[in-house]
Amino acid sequence: MLALGVLVLIIGGSDVPLTASSPSIHESAVIADSVPAIVSTAIDSSVRVTFAPLDTPRTRRRAVELSEWYGRRLTIHRYVAYATIPVFALQWAAGDQLYKKSSDAPDWAKTMHRAGATSLAAMFTVNTVTGAWNWWDTRSQSQGRVLRTVHALAMLSADAAFTYAGAKLSNDAETNAVKRREHRTVALSAMGVTIVSGLAMKLLNR
């Protein structure tokens, strides 16, 4: 009986062992160092661990690979576009003489106007092919897509206007004052659209 009483006293006086629900201070430090968490200690010294949400992964932009021929076509396109500016000036000077004097215009104006019209037809053909090709190659590139598309549509409109002025109105303009005025208006409008669209690409397409 005496031995039994001593055993009861020993058990009653011992500390209560830690359980899984009440981790020790050492275990709490290990948990805090091993996982990203916000640890808060309550008044009764029990420990609560709150896991922080993982960062949302960012979607990477898809790279658009362009060929070496894209750069070559772009170089050709730009130089031909620059070359159209002096041709526009000569066409305006020669066309002004033809508009005012018709068949009485000087020979240089008649010759220059025909040569200028032929040169512009060749230049616009080259730039239409190179520009449309490069526009198609960059169709998956979101940056600057709207500007490139507007430029392409504007230049196709200028192509159509020049074609109409040259193929439809040029012959009638030699003998008809109304057609001559229409020829001049359409041609100058196409020149204006070309210059404005080209400047927009030069300044805004970065």
Buried (B, 14 or more C-beta within 10 A) or exposed (E): EEEEEEEEEEEEEEEEEEEEEEBEEEEBEEEBEEEEBEEEEEEEEEBEEEEEEEEEEEEEEEEEEEEEEBEEBBEBBBEBBEBBEEBBEBBBBBBBBBBEEBEEBEEEBBEBBEBBBEBBBEBBEBBBEBBBBBBEBBEEEEEBEEBBEEBBEBBBBBBEBBBBBBEBBBEEBEEBEEBBEBBBEBBBBBBEBBBEBBEBBEEEEE
